[in-house]
Amino acid sequence: MANHSDDLPQLNISMEEKDKLVAEVIRYVLFKNHQNSGSPIKRDELTQIVTKNYRHRNLPAVVIDEAKQKLTSIFGFEMRELQRARPSSTNQGRVSSQQSAADAKSYVLISQLPADVYRKYVEDVNSAHVTGFTFVVISVVLLAGGKIPEENLWHHLKKMGLFENDESHAALGNIKQALETLVQQRYLQKDKISGPEGNILVYELAERALDGPVNERVKEYISQVVKRDVASVVIN
């Protein structure tokens, strides 16, 4: 763990002032993570907390680094920087992207607790339907090769009783907004692609869906579904 105590004189800040800034950053990250359902937090937002009253250009990095360390050691969260995914479409021209590869750095919180401990003490059973929806959508896109036209995605979702114009689903509420939330959370990336028949929207796996542990869990989920279906066919 890095120790920035020796840097404080050069940064013209006391230990108490630095600790207060670290606490403010941690509080902000935890609040925004809860408020925005795990959507990424931009580094610029955290930097502004520090630069509001302090001008040394190296201070934000010191404060954010220590906040990341304490989020892990005290709260059991990894504050992971997202690596922006570039749209993979090559044969068709990309008209626009709602998430540019040049976007500023951002972070998400990833629990470091063992799975059994997380399920027992942290996981909210009332949000299980959201987790299920997330896994289903990611699985559909993954099985389509990592990207899928919007029309095709809705075709698969409709087979599961999830309709684009349904604004009052019993578990998910507004289905279209539930899908948009996955874009905001960076599980999906949505791009407008120009093709022979005009512009179409394409959904592609984004950083969080491509993250090692998440990707492995989705593949495991798909494998279990396939094995169950095969077993059902054999039995019948």
C-alpha positions, 0 to 999 in steps of 0.5 A: 500500500502506497504511503503519501505522507512524505508528499504532503509538504510538497502538496502544501496540505496537512495530514488532517486536511488530506484525510478529510478529502479522502473521506469526502471522496469515499463518501461521494463514491459510496453515495453515487454508487448507491444512487445511480445503481452502480453506474460508473463514476467519472474521475473528473467528479472526484477531482473536483472535490479536491480542487474545490479548495486546493490547486496543487495538480498532483493532489487529486491523484494522491487523494483518489489513490488513498480513497481506493485503498481504504475502500478496499481495506475498510469496505471490501470494494475495489474501485476499478477503472474502466477501460473504454471499449471501442466499437468493433464494427468494421464492415459498416460505418459507425455514425455515432456512439453514445460512449466515445472511446475518448471519454474521461476515466471512470470507476465502478465499485466491485465487491471483494467479499467471498461470494457466500459472504456477499450473498448472506450479508450484502445481496438484496434478494429484492433486486434478484430480478435485475441481476437475472435480466442483466445476465440474460441480456449479456448472454444473448449478446454474447451468444450473438458474437458480442454484438447484436442489432437492436431489432434482433435483441428485442426479438429474443427478449420478446420470446421471454415476455419482455416487450419494448413498449412495456412500461409496467412490467411486474418486476422490471417496470419500464423494460426499455429503461431497464435495457438503457440502464445496462448501457449506463452501467457499462454492461452494454454499449449502444452505437448507431451504424450506417448500413445498406438499408440505412442507420441501425442501432447495435448493442455490443458488450461493454467493459463490465460485461467483458470483465474477467469474473463477470464474463466467466459467470455469464459463460458458466450460466450459459453452460448450465442452461445448455446442460439442463436443456440437453438433459431434458431432451435426453430424458424426454 
